[in-house]
Amino acid sequence: LDLAHALERVVEAAADPAHPLYRKVDLSRIAVVGHSFGGAAAVMLAQMDPRITSVVLLDPWMWPLGRESTEAGVPCPTLVLEAPEFLW
């Protein structure tokens, strides 16, 4: 999962004294944000990684998760912003 890889790179950077992010990231409050298919990826990461403390879903497309994962829900506070219809 690309989001998991990105999170690991941020965690590594925050622990590296030579990196600009050193001691600048609060790893006790990690939020993940995703739009459309990225919303499903954000939910998947929250289900896999207990470090995720909140999720923001921007007009999520949840079909890629499948029924079982969708019914399992999100294990942390979640904000969903969704359009009432597909807008072109």
OpenMM code with the backbone's topology and positions (N, CA, C; nanometers):
from openmm import Vec3, app, unit

residues = "LEU ASP LEU ALA HIS ALA LEU GLU ARG VAL VAL GLU ALA ALA ALA ASP PRO ALA HIS PRO LEU TYR ARG LYS VAL ASP LEU SER ARG ILE ALA VAL VAL GLY HIS SER PHE GLY GLY ALA ALA ALA VAL MET LEU ALA GLN MET ASP PRO ARG ILE THR SER VAL VAL LEU LEU ASP PRO TRP MET TRP PRO LEU GLY ARG GLU SER THR GLU ALA GLY VAL PRO CYS PRO THR LEU VAL LEU GLU ALA PRO GLU PHE LEU TRP".split()
positions = [
    Vec3(0.0857, -0.1187, 0.0000),
    Vec3(0.0000, 0.0000, 0.0000),
    Vec3(0.0899, 0.1245, 0.0000),
    Vec3(0.0746, 0.2089, -0.0984),
    Vec3(0.1579, 0.3289, -0.1116),
    Vec3(0.1498, 0.4190, 0.0114),
    Vec3(0.0308, 0.4311, 0.0698),
    Vec3(0.0172, 0.5158, 0.1883),
    Vec3(0.1009, 0.4630, 0.3039),
    Vec3(0.1073, 0.3337, 0.3209),
    Vec3(0.1882, 0.2754, 0.4284),
    Vec3(0.3357, 0.3053, 0.4045),
    Vec3(0.3780, 0.2958, 0.2803),
    Vec3(0.5172, 0.3264, 0.2460),
    Vec3(0.5483, 0.4732, 0.2752),
    Vec3(0.4586, 0.5625, 0.2360),
    Vec3(0.4785, 0.7057, 0.2614),
    Vec3(0.4857, 0.7340, 0.4107),
    Vec3(0.3990, 0.6705, 0.4882),
    Vec3(0.4010, 0.6899, 0.6331),
    Vec3(0.5339, 0.6442, 0.6923),
    Vec3(0.5837, 0.5315, 0.6482),
    Vec3(0.7119, 0.4819, 0.6993),
    Vec3(0.8261, 0.5776, 0.6670),
    Vec3(0.8230, 0.6380, 0.5481),
    Vec3(0.9283, 0.7344, 0.5126),
    Vec3(0.9214, 0.8577, 0.6039),
    Vec3(0.8002, 0.9032, 0.6373),
    Vec3(0.7857, 1.0175, 0.7285),
    Vec3(0.8356, 0.9806, 0.8680),
    Vec3(0.8014, 0.8613, 0.9144),
    Vec3(0.8467, 0.8159, 1.0467),
    Vec3(0.9995, 0.8104, 1.0499),
    Vec3(1.0607, 0.7561, 0.9454),
    Vec3(1.2068, 0.7508, 0.9387),
    Vec3(1.2679, 0.8912, 0.9375),
    Vec3(1.2097, 0.9809, 0.8584),
    Vec3(1.2615, 1.1176, 0.8496),
    Vec3(1.2518, 1.1884, 0.9840),
    Vec3(1.1424, 1.1669, 1.0555),
    Vec3(1.1223, 1.2318, 1.1857),
    Vec3(1.2229, 1.1836, 1.2900),
    Vec3(1.2814, 1.0672, 1.2670),
    Vec3(1.3794, 1.0118, 1.3615),
    Vec3(1.5243, 1.0398, 1.3211),
    Vec3(1.5440, 1.1010, 1.2063),
    Vec3(1.6783, 1.1256, 1.1532),
    Vec3(1.7234, 1.2682, 1.1853),
    Vec3(1.8238, 1.2860, 1.2715),
    Vec3(1.8694, 1.4205, 1.3086),
    Vec3(1.9143, 1.5064, 1.1899),
    Vec3(1.9507, 1.4455, 1.0795),
    Vec3(1.9953, 1.5204, 0.9624),
    Vec3(1.8798, 1.5654, 0.8719),
    Vec3(1.7584, 1.5187, 0.9004),
    Vec3(1.6440, 1.5494, 0.8139),
    Vec3(1.5680, 1.6713, 0.8660),
    Vec3(1.5151, 1.7554, 0.7764),
    Vec3(1.4379, 1.8737, 0.8191),
    Vec3(1.3131, 1.8409, 0.9025),
    Vec3(1.2602, 1.7202, 0.8900),
    Vec3(1.1422, 1.6818, 0.9683),
    Vec3(1.1766, 1.6319, 1.1085),
    Vec3(1.3048, 1.6232, 1.1398),
    Vec3(1.3460, 1.5723, 1.2704),
    Vec3(1.2785, 1.6508, 1.3830),
    Vec3(1.2090, 1.5763, 1.4698),
    Vec3(1.1400, 1.6303, 1.5874),
    Vec3(1.0316, 1.7328, 1.5519),
    Vec3(0.9791, 1.7253, 1.4292),
    Vec3(0.8740, 1.8176, 1.3861),
    Vec3(0.7401, 1.7468, 1.3612),
    Vec3(0.7391, 1.6153, 1.3741),
    Vec3(0.6194, 1.5366, 1.3441),
    Vec3(0.5683, 1.4730, 1.4725),
    Vec3(0.4405, 1.4954, 1.5026),
    Vec3(0.3778, 1.4337, 1.6204),
    Vec3(0.3236, 1.2968, 1.5798),
    Vec3(0.3991, 1.1933, 1.6073),
    Vec3(0.3612, 1.0582, 1.5665),
    Vec3(0.2525, 0.9969, 1.6544),
    Vec3(0.2078, 1.0712, 1.7553),
    Vec3(0.0973, 1.0215, 1.8377),
    Vec3(-0.0380, 1.0627, 1.7796),
    Vec3(-0.0359, 1.1477, 1.6762),
    Vec3(-0.1600, 1.1953, 1.6129),
    Vec3(-0.1427, 1.1917, 1.4615),
    Vec3(-0.1637, 1.0742, 1.4044),
    Vec3(-0.1459, 1.0571, 1.2604),
    Vec3(-0.2822, 1.0470, 1.1936),
    Vec3(-0.3080, 1.1404, 1.1032),
    Vec3(-0.4318, 1.1387, 1.0247),
    Vec3(-0.3982, 1.0956, 0.8826),
    Vec3(-0.4932, 1.0336, 0.8172),
    Vec3(-0.4771, 0.9966, 0.6768),
    Vec3(-0.5968, 1.0538, 0.6012),
    Vec3(-0.5686, 1.1120, 0.4841),
    Vec3(-0.6711, 1.1759, 0.4014),
    Vec3(-0.6681, 1.1124, 0.2639),
    Vec3(-0.7855, 1.0843, 0.2085),
    Vec3(-0.7908, 1.0279, 0.0745),
    Vec3(-0.9124, 1.0741, -0.0014),
    Vec3(-0.8941, 1.0962, -0.1323),
    Vec3(-1.0036, 1.1357, -0.2210),
    Vec3(-1.0352, 1.0209, -0.3159),
    Vec3(-1.1634, 0.9925, -0.3340),
    Vec3(-1.2108, 0.8905, -0.4269),
    Vec3(-1.1470, 0.7549, -0.3950),
    Vec3(-1.0725, 0.6964, -0.4899),
    Vec3(-1.0071, 0.5680, -0.4642),
    Vec3(-0.9109, 0.5789, -0.3463),
    Vec3(-0.8506, 0.6969, -0.3291),
    Vec3(-0.7628, 0.7213, -0.2152),
    Vec3(-0.8362, 0.7137, -0.0830),
    Vec3(-0.9666, 0.7387, -0.0854),
    Vec3(-1.0474, 0.7231, 0.0355),
    Vec3(-1.0512, 0.5779, 0.0807),
    Vec3(-1.0662, 0.4874, -0.0152),
    Vec3(-1.0628, 0.3443, 0.0178),
    Vec3(-0.9249, 0.3065, 0.0710),
    Vec3(-0.8201, 0.3626, 0.0101),
    Vec3(-0.6840, 0.3342, 0.0568),
    Vec3(-0.6627, 0.3872, 0.1980),
    Vec3(-0.7200, 0.5036, 0.2279),
    Vec3(-0.7076, 0.5614, 0.3620),
    Vec3(-0.7747, 0.4721, 0.4661),
    Vec3(-0.8930, 0.4215, 0.4324),
    Vec3(-0.9626, 0.3300, 0.5237),
    Vec3(-0.8800, 0.2031, 0.5428),
    Vec3(-0.8258, 0.1504, 0.4348),
    Vec3(-0.7463, 0.0282, 0.4436),
    Vec3(-0.6245, 0.0489, 0.5340),
    Vec3(-0.5578, 0.1633, 0.5194),
    Vec3(-0.4417, 0.1904, 0.6043),
    Vec3(-0.4836, 0.1997, 0.7505),
    Vec3(-0.5951, 0.2662, 0.7781),
    Vec3(-0.6429, 0.2777, 0.9170),
    Vec3(-0.6763, 0.1409, 0.9748),
    Vec3(-0.7289, 0.0512, 0.8921),
    Vec3(-0.7605, -0.0837, 0.9392),
    Vec3(-0.6331, -0.1644, 0.9656),
    Vec3(-0.5245, -0.1335, 0.8928),
    Vec3(-0.3999, -0.2100, 0.9043),
    Vec3(-0.3040, -0.1544, 1.0097),
    Vec3(-0.3076, -0.0240, 1.0331),
    Vec3(-0.2039, 0.0411, 1.1133),
    Vec3(-0.2651, 0.1115, 1.2343),
    Vec3(-0.2406, 0.0606, 1.3543),
    Vec3(-0.3013, 0.1199, 1.4748),
    Vec3(-0.2475, 0.2590, 1.5090),
    Vec3(-0.1432, 0.3044, 1.4400),
    Vec3(-0.0932, 0.4408, 1.4639),
    Vec3(-0.1840, 0.5476, 1.4061),
    Vec3(-0.2712, 0.5093, 1.3131),
    Vec3(-0.3631, 0.6055, 1.2529),
    Vec3(-0.4695, 0.6411, 1.3555),
    Vec3(-0.4825, 0.7712, 1.3842),
    Vec3(-0.5778, 0.8146, 1.4869),
    Vec3(-0.7013, 0.8828, 1.4305),
    Vec3(-0.7004, 0.9193, 1.3017),
    Vec3(-0.8183, 0.9781, 1.2390),
    Vec3(-0.8078, 0.9668, 1.0876),
    Vec3(-0.9246, 0.9708, 1.0225),
    Vec3(-0.9322, 0.9555, 0.8773),
    Vec3(-1.0256, 1.0629, 0.8222),
    Vec3(-0.9870, 1.1218, 0.7078),
    Vec3(-1.0734, 1.2142, 0.6350),
    Vec3(-1.0927, 1.1562, 0.4956),
    Vec3(-1.2191, 1.1368, 0.4574),
    Vec3(-1.2523, 1.0804, 0.3270),
    Vec3(-1.3223, 1.1872, 0.2435),
    Vec3(-1.2649, 1.2191, 0.1289),
    Vec3(-1.3198, 1.3198, 0.0393),
    Vec3(-1.3868, 1.2497, -0.0784),
    Vec3(-1.5193, 1.2468, -0.0768),
    Vec3(-1.5983, 1.1799, -0.1797),
    Vec3(-1.5415, 1.0413, -0.2104),
    Vec3(-1.5375, 0.9537, -0.1086),
    Vec3(-1.4696, 0.8247, -0.1247),
    Vec3(-1.5420, 0.7274, -0.2173),
    Vec3(-1.4640, 0.6495, -0.2881),
    Vec3(-1.5131, 0.5377, -0.3681),
    Vec3(-1.4757, 0.4129, -0.2911),
    Vec3(-1.5718, 0.3538, -0.2218),
    Vec3(-1.5433, 0.2448, -0.1287),
    Vec3(-1.5489, 0.1065, -0.1921),
    Vec3(-1.5969, 0.0954, -0.3138),
    Vec3(-1.6100, -0.0342, -0.3795),
    Vec3(-1.4798, -0.1153, -0.3770),
    Vec3(-1.3618, -0.0540, -0.3993),
    Vec3(-1.2381, -0.1340, -0.4009),
    Vec3(-1.2097, -0.2091, -0.2707),
    Vec3(-1.2664, -0.1642, -0.1595),
    Vec3(-1.2418, -0.2319, -0.0320),
    Vec3(-1.3071, -0.3688, -0.0248),
    Vec3(-1.4180, -0.3849, -0.0914),
    Vec3(-1.4934, -0.5090, -0.0802),
    Vec3(-1.5876, -0.5037, 0.0385),
    Vec3(-1.6824, -0.5920, 0.0387),
    Vec3(-1.7881, -0.5920, 0.1397),
    Vec3(-1.7342, -0.6136, 0.2817),
    Vec3(-1.6464, -0.7117, 0.2997),
    Vec3(-1.5977, -0.7459, 0.4332),
    Vec3(-1.5229, -0.6287, 0.4984),
    Vec3(-1.4330, -0.5677, 0.4246),
    Vec3(-1.3573, -0.4545, 0.4796),
    Vec3(-1.4472, -0.3347, 0.5056),
    Vec3(-1.5411, -0.3112, 0.4149),
    Vec3(-1.6330, -0.1986, 0.4328),
    Vec3(-1.7185, -0.2192, 0.5574),
    Vec3(-1.7686, -0.3398, 0.5758),
    Vec3(-1.8519, -0.3680, 0.6926),
    Vec3(-1.7717, -0.3656, 0.8221),
    Vec3(-1.6406, -0.3901, 0.8142),
    Vec3(-1.5557, -0.3842, 0.9339),
    Vec3(-1.5465, -0.2410, 0.9863),
    Vec3(-1.5653, -0.1443, 0.8984),
    Vec3(-1.5647, -0.0043, 0.9394),
    Vec3(-1.4241, 0.0495, 0.9597),
    Vec3(-1.4200, 0.1696, 1.0144),
    Vec3(-1.2933, 0.2384, 1.0386),
    Vec3(-1.2704, 0.2399, 1.1894),
    Vec3(-1.1527, 0.1991, 1.2358),
    Vec3(-1.1288, 0.1848, 1.3791),
    Vec3(-1.0938, 0.3150, 1.4524),
    Vec3(-1.1182, 0.4300, 1.3896),
    Vec3(-1.0858, 0.5576, 1.4537),
    Vec3(-1.1844, 0.6635, 1.4045),
    Vec3(-1.1855, 0.7803, 1.4673),
    Vec3(-1.2767, 0.8861, 1.4208),
    Vec3(-1.2558, 0.9166, 1.2723),
    Vec3(-1.3682, 0.9356, 1.2023),
    Vec3(-1.3649, 0.9537, 1.0569),
    Vec3(-1.4583, 1.0664, 1.0159),
    Vec3(-1.4100, 1.1521, 0.9261),
    Vec3(-1.4907, 1.2576, 0.8662),
    Vec3(-1.5075, 1.2235, 0.7191),
    Vec3(-1.6336, 1.2187, 0.6730),
    Vec3(-1.6616, 1.1888, 0.5331),
    Vec3(-1.7289, 1.3104, 0.4711),
    Vec3(-1.6683, 1.3623, 0.3649),
    Vec3(-1.7269, 1.4714, 0.2879),
    Vec3(-1.7619, 1.4133, 0.1522),
    Vec3(-1.8920, 1.4165, 0.1183),
    Vec3(-1.9367, 1.3462, -0.0010),
    Vec3(-2.0302, 1.4338, -0.0825),
    Vec3(-2.0113, 1.4319, -0.2148),
    Vec3(-2.1006, 1.5035, -0.3059),
    Vec3(-2.2329, 1.4303, -0.3142),
    Vec3(-2.3433, 1.5023, -0.3286),
    Vec3(-2.4736, 1.4360, -0.3356),
    Vec3(-2.4935, 1.3572, -0.4646),
    Vec3(-2.4156, 1.3890, -0.5679),
    Vec3(-2.4257, 1.3174, -0.6941),
    Vec3(-2.2940, 1.3344, -0.7694),
    Vec3(-2.2741, 1.2532, -0.8724),
    Vec3(-2.1543, 1.2630, -0.9535),
    Vec3(-2.1651, 1.3895, -1.0375),
    Vec3(-2.0730, 1.4814, -1.0187),
    Vec3(-2.0800, 1.6104, -1.0864),
    Vec3(-1.9787, 1.6176, -1.1994),
    Vec3(-2.0279, 1.6431, -1.3197),
    Vec3(-1.9390, 1.6634, -1.4340),
    Vec3(-1.9555, 1.8023, -1.4845),
] * unit.nanometer
topology = app.Topology()
chain = topology.addChain("A")
for resn in residues:
    res = topology.addResidue(resn, chain)
    for name in ("N", "CA", "C"):
        topology.addAtom(name, app.Element.getBySymbol(name[0]), res)
